[in-house]
Amino acid sequence: MVALHTRLFTVISELYNNALAHGVLPLDSELKHSPDGLEEYFVLRTQRLVQLKNINIKLSLTYEPTERLLKIVVRDSGGV
């Protein structure tokens, strides 16, 4: 069984990467499904990363021990 901290790291990493790719860089995931799409996706990603100025991605984690509930909120500043 995968440790809880490993699963939590995976979830947070995926949330961050989605905010970056779709919120900040506005990349279309459909690109990855075409024959040359994955390469095109990463070329666009690199080009857009270089252009970034004054962006942010904020992660907020709140744990409610009595309810054993972890609330994760992700906010990004929007596109390039």
N, C-alpha and C positions, 0 to 999 in steps of 0.2 A: 504494500500500500504506500502511496506517495505521501510524504509528510505534509502536514497542514501548511507550514510556511512555504513549502515548494509550490503548492497549489495556489496559495495566495499571491506569491510572486508572479506566477504565470498569468493569473487573472489581471493583476494590476499592470503588468507589462503589455498585455493584449489591449486593455483599455487605453493605455497611453499611446500605443502604436496606432490604434484606430483613430484617436483624436488627432494625432499628427497627420496621418495619411488622408483622412476624410474631412476633418474639420479645418486644419491649417493648410494642408497642401492641395486640397480638393482633387484627390486621385480617384479614379473609377476602378473598383475591384474587378469589373468585367474584363479589363485589359489582360488580367492574369490568365484568362481562360482561352485566349486565342493562341495560335501556334507561336508567334513571336511576341505575344503580349507581355510575358513576364519580363523580358529584356526591356521592352518599351516602358513598362511600368517603372522599373528601376532607373532608367535614363531620365524619365520625367521627374521622378522623386529626387534624384540628385540635382537636377537643374533647379527645381523649386526650393530645395533646401538651401542652395547657395543664395537665392534671392531673399531669404527670410530677414525681416527686420521687425523689431518690436512686437513679437508674438509671445503668447504664453499658453501653457497648459497647466491647469491647476487640479490637483488631486486632493480631495478631502476625505479622510477616513474617520468615522466615528464608531466606537464600539460601545454597545449597551450590554454590559455583563449580565444583568438580571434576565435579559431576553436572549442572550447569546446571539446578538444580531450585530453584524458589521455592515455599516452603510458606507458605500463608496460613491462619491460624486465626482464627475470629471467635467471640467469646463475648459473650452479652448477659445482663443481670441478670434478665430475665423481665418479665412484664407489669405493667400499671398496677395 
